Every structure is written in C-alpha cells, then in structure tokens.
Amino acid sequence: MKISSAFYVLVLLTMLLTFSMPFVTLAQQNLLAEAVADAERDAQKDADSGRWLLRGCLFSPSLVYCGPYFWPHLKTMVDESISLPPTRLLGKSPEYIRLYAATYGEKLKENRTNSAKAGCCLPYAVCIVGTIIMGASSD
C-alpha cells in the first residue's frame, strides 16, 4: 500500500497548524499583559499625587459638614479630568487600546482617590499630634 506525497503534505500542515496556535495565543496574552503594565506605569506617573493630596487637605473640613453638596461635583471633577495620552497609543491594536484605556482610567482614579484620602486624614493627624505635644509640654 503506497501513501502519496499529498498525504504527507497534509499531515505536515495539520501538525504545523496544531502546534503554532499556542504560540499565537501566547503572543496575544503577552500583548495584553504589556498593555496592562504600560497603563499602570503611565497612571502612576500621571496621577499628580501632590495636587490630589492638597485637594484632600483643603476639602476635608468642608466635607464633614457639607459632604452631600460637594460630593457629586468632586466625583465629576475626578471622572472628567481623565484623558488618555494619544501619543502612547499610536500604532497599537484595538485590543491593546481598549485594555489600556480601561486599566489606565481605573488605576488613575485609584491613585488620585488614595492621595485625596491621605490628604483628608492629614489635618486630623496633625491635630492629634499637636494635641499630644501640647499635652506633654503642659505637664
């Protein structure tokens, strides 16, 4: 029984297709992991933590008494100030841009919120430390 060379060619192509698919999937996963890493790094760099810490310090006393009135405006200010850097996305695939945009916005909001929370706690920490120092010096 003689097997034709066309059979060998088909078997070879089948093997190539079977074993090349995991490498394509691995390349796509690496691209998506790169998008997440780039977005997290850029969000950390663009967070402007000092300004958000100052905003937290300034708004903390007013938020205690007038929080319900200020909160919608502050939330809008945080949400609208996020804009993607277009030069970092030139020549990238749509999947990369979609994942980058989602991760960048999420991490940027998280970094800004954490800085503002630290700023809100800072005046109270200063008051507590000042009270302890004044109490210790009066003894």
N, C-alpha and C positions, 0 to 999 in steps of 0.2 A: 504494500500500500504506500503510494507516494504522496507526500504532502507538498502542495505547491508553495512557491515563494510568496504568493499573495497572503497565504495564511500566516507566515512568519512576520510579514509586514503588519498585518492587523494585530497580531499578538504584541508586537513591539509598540505600536501606537497605543494599544489599550494599557500596557504597562506604564508607558510614559504619562498618559493622562491620569492614571490611578495614583502614581507616586508624585506627580507635580502639584496636585490640588492642595495638599497640606502646606506646601511652601508658599503658594499664593495666599492662603488663609493666614499664614504666619506673617507674611509681609503686610497684609491689611491690618492685622492686630498691632503690629509694630507702628504703623502709621497712626492708628487711633491712640495708642499709648503715647506717642510723640505729641499728638495734639493736646492731650490732657496735660502732659508735663509742660509744654510750652505755655498753655493757658494759665496754669497755676503759677509758673515763674513770672509771667507778664502781669498777672493780677497782683502778685506780691509787690512787684516793682511799681505798679501804677496806683496802689491803694492810697497813697498820700496820708499815711497814718497820723502824722503830726497835726494836720488840719482837722482830721476827724476826732482826734483826741481833744483838741481845743474846742471843737463844737460840743463834744460831750461835757466838757467842763463848764461851758457857758450855758448850756441848756439844762443841766441837771437841777438847779434850784427851781427853774420855771416849770420843769416837767412834773415836779412833785405836786404843785398846786394847779397847773393849767395843762397837764398832760393830754387830756382828751381833746383839747382845742388845737394843740400843736402837732400831735402825732400824725394825723393824715398829711399835713404839709411836709413834715420831716420824711415820712415814708416816700412821698412823691419826689422829694429832693434827692433821696438816695437812689431811687429807681431811674430817674431821668438823667442822672449825671453819668451813667454808664454808657460809653460808646466804644465800639471796637476799633482798634488801631488798623486802618486799612492796609498800611504798608506791610504788616506782618502776615496778611492773608493773600497777597498776590501770588498767583500761580499754584494755589492749593486746590485740592479736590473738594467737591461739595460736602462729602462726609467729614473731612477734616475741618472745614469752616463751621459746619453745624455743631460738631462736638466741641470745637474751640470756643465758639460763641456761648454755648450753654455752660461750659466749665468756667470760662472767664467771668461771665456775669455772676455766677454763683460764688466763686471764690472772692471776687472783688467786693460783693455785698458782705460776705462773711468777714473779710479783713476790716472793712470800714465799720461794720457793726461792733466787732470786738474792740476796735480803737475807741469808738464812741462810748461803749460800756466802761472801758477803763477810764475814760475822761469823766464819766458820770460819778465813778467811785472815788476819783482823786480828791475832790474838795472835801468829801466826808472823811477820807483817810487823813487829810491834813488837819481837819478839825479835831479828830480823835487824838492824833499825835500831839497837837498843840495843847489839848486839854490834859493829856498825861504829863507833858513837860511842865505846864503851869502848875499842875497839882504837885508834882515832885519838887518844884522850886519853892512852893509856899510852905513846905514842911521844914 
